Amino acid sequence: MASFNLTKGERFDLFKAAPGLTLLRIGMGWDPNDQPGGPDFDLDVSAFALNDKFKIPSDSYFVFYGQVRAGNCIEDPVEKGLMRPITRDGAIMGAIDDPDGRRSDGDDDEDMVIDLSKITPAVEQIIICCTICKYPHDNKKDRRTLNLNFGQVEDCYIRIINESTGQEMLRFDLKDNYTKEDAVEFGRLFRVGNSWEFEAMGRAYTGSLQTLVDMYT
């Protein structure tokens, strides 16, 4: 099956493309446009699994790097010693934090794994987000990170891989130039009857991760 390149607002029926699909790997990548002597870029992937009121049913369904520090995590089965945040039901295994965004060619900066068969019926959609980590949450406590935005990040993309076959199903490259925003909802998985679809969103905000937390909790 060939991979589909989506544009902003397009939708893709995952079950039509791969009947019986259960395991997805969602990969995201970017190239920060670092300035010599400038602040470090640290982009983080997170997910919000939402109910019919557009809220997370419990704290477990906000999947982000902070859950590792709280102990809600699991060791990556391949990269031993590295931990991933995980929902209590095991449906969503979040990303290993990549603090510098310097992946090898062909590799995603961060990824997460979703088992659609384990998602509680209370969850109707899963928003996949990327945010810029800023002071005081950045590793170096550098106040200059407060001025970072997605206009300084290039080649942002999200892609979905059928984890059972290793085949890429779709890809969405972020084309908009966000010169003020520091949080982007890249896409969402959502139920349509007994099926799941993906929508390429590219919706951006200011306020980094906290803005999304305030929206969905």
Secondary structure, DSSP 8 states (H G I E B T S, - for coil): ---EEE-TT-EEEHHHHSTT--EEEEEEEEEE---TT-----EEEEEEEE-TTSS-SSGGGEESTHHHHHT-EEE-SSSTT-EEEB-TTSSEE-----SS----TT--SEEEEEEGGGS-TT--EEEEEEEE--TTSSTT--GGGGG--GGGEEEEEEEEEETTTTEEEEEEE-----SS--EEEEEEEEEETTEEEEEEEEEEESSHHHHHHHHH-
